[in-house]
């Protein structure tokens, strides 16, 4: 009797607290290890079917800024998502104007200079920060100059991932083949004193060196006198990836790192003996009174022709989530709005990866879930309540905080792949869990709207005209998951609750 009385009193107290504090529902803030066990007496569990519809992120509003990591490379044989090709467009500039090589008293190859001085070579260098895909496969890269007639490639513009400036296709000024695993090795420069590693180095041809020398004049109205005159002659460069059939990966390049530069190597004489040295042109990250910032762009093309994504049936039991610029899925949970009032201990969306035979092409670092509001001008908005339970935000407002100002609490909300052994294939695979407990609690208690959901792997979020950073790299990863009708990898919403 005492035990029954204690349980009755406890239930009444819990019931009272729940309704007294109805403006802030805290029942799901307990850790998952403290969720009561499902005993079908006091605590129950239901599993609701989730139905997914495949979507394509098109058009993509993602803009790539100079300070963002840029993507370069080729994936030619991804059976799930097809091909990816990524090129970089950029302007290298000297750090000052009027510009000269070396120091003011150096002699470098002029008619009166000592024998043995002169210009040797030009190398375009890229600061390598990571790789996605098979790093043992070679990648072929080539450098072209931008067309002098190009007028739209501007320092004050931020370009989307589908932008390409004009180039001169026949004017290839350098090329190389790179094996990503070799980039950790040190490369010694011409003077044998300096070295570099984690750097892609593309030698440029003698014709481009001659172009530099034939325009090397810093007097008034000459190319090296000012930034504006310099960019009329040196419009910029295209770095293209045109790997072979086995190319399977993407480089990540930091444009503003000191290791991204054009090196002009030469032998100069001052008071000391002849010295082998180089001067650098770099990516200018900010505009000053003397030099405008460098124009940059990153073109990323997805060609899904012939892929599993392209050939999926209309009523597929598989969904395809590819990172930006990529694909998404729209999810519906019809049974959610039919639930009666109850105390939600845990509501988790469970997503299962379907194992792939191509293990080097990994899943995205994070998946993301937001709300689809078809009744408003802005179709997508942050999922209410659960992105960060310790921060107030209002997704229905068009000004901040429509999104948590201190970001997502991934430990609470989820979205990161969780490894497991697939029971059907024995492969190492992943599953995902999104904790949407507070969102579900407000639906069943306050009768708030049960939205459709969008599942994606974004590079950034776009709400109410604002671009917000997210935790994925551009073009990094893709995953095939089970839909709600998949017999082995079922998409579902599991709810642990107590009756009221």
Secondary structure, 3 states (H helix, E strand, C coil): CHHHHHHHHHHHHHHHHHHHCCCCCCCCCCCHHHCCCCCCCCCEEEEEECEEEEEECCCCCCEECCCCCEEEEEEEEECCCEEEEEEEEECCECCCCCCCCCCCCCECCCCCCCCCCEEEEEEEEEEEEEEEECCCCEEEEEEEEECCCCCCCCCCCCEECCCCCCEEEEEEEEEEEEEHHHHHCCEECCCCCCEECCEEEEEECHHHHHHHHHCCCCCCCCCCCCHHHHHHHCCCEEEEECCCCCCEEEEEEECCCCCCEEEEEEEEECCCCCEEEEEEEECCCCCCCCCCCCCEEEEEEEECCCCCCCCCCCCCCEEEEECCCCEEEEEECHHHHHCCCEEEEEEEEEEEECCCCCCCCCCCCECEEEEECCCCCCCEECCCCCCCCCCCCCCCCCCCCCCCCCCCCHHHHECECEEEECCCCCCEEEEEEEECHHHHHHHHHHCCCCCEEEEECCCEEEECCEEEECCCCCCCCEEEEECCCCCCCCCEEEEEEEEC
